[in-house]
Amino acid sequence: MPFIRAKKMSTFRKVALSLWNSGGDPSVYGFLEVDVTDKDLTSPMPLVKNARLIRKREDPHLGFAFNLIGSLPWFMTKLFLNFYSFLTHDLNINFKKIRLPHIPLGSIIITNVGSLGIKKALVPLVPFSRSAMLLSVGEITKEARVVNDTIQIRKIMHLGVTFDHRFFDGSQAAAMIRDFEFHFHQL
C-alpha cells in the first residue's frame, strides 16, 4: 500500500499521533454490557451543550487550546504538548490567564461512540492526558436475553473499558466494574 500524505488532519489525530512514543502498551481492555431496558437515559442538556461547544471549538476552556494546537506545524505538536503537559502536570502551573486549561482532561475520559452508530469500541490510552481509565459508551441495541427463565428483547448498552495497568491492579479493575454495574442498576 503506498504512503499517502494527509492534506488535512484533525487536531485530535494530530495529538494522538504525535504523542505515542513506543510500542509498549500498558493497557488492559474489556467490555461490559448493561441492560438499560427500564432506565431513563435521556441526555442531560448541559452536557450536550458543552459537547457541541467543544466540537465547534467555541468552548471557553478548550476552544482556544484546540485552535492553538491546530495552528501548529505537525512537527511542533509533540514538543508543545509534552512541554505543556510537563508544566501543567509536573510543575502544576496554571495557564488560565492565557486561556489554556490548567489540566485539560480528568482522571477518567468518557467517549460516546454510540452517537457515531458504533455498537462496541475499545479506545487506547492517550499519553498526554495522563488519564488512567477510558470508558467508551456504545450504541444501545435491542438483543435477546434470558430474564426469569424467558427470552426477552432487552435494550443493551455496551461499554468498553480501557485502563492503565501501571495504575490499576486486576482486583481494583474488577471492583470498578462491579461499581459500574451497581450504579447502572440504580438509575
HUUR-V696612 format. One record per run of one state. SS is the DSSP state (helix for helix, strand for strand, loop for the rest). FROM is the first residue (numbers start at 1). TO is the last residue. Records with the same first field share a line. If there is no record, write none. Layout:
BEGIN
SS: FROM-TO ; FROM-TO
END
This chain:
BEGIN
loop: 1-10 ; 20-26 ; 36-44 ; 56-62 ; 72-73 ; 91-95 ; 99-107 ; 117-126 ; 130-132 ; 148-149 ; 165-169 ; 186-187
helix: 11-19 ; 45-55 ; 63-71 ; 74-90 ; 96-98 ; 113-116 ; 127-129 ; 170-185
strand: 27-35 ; 108-112 ; 133-147 ; 150-164
END
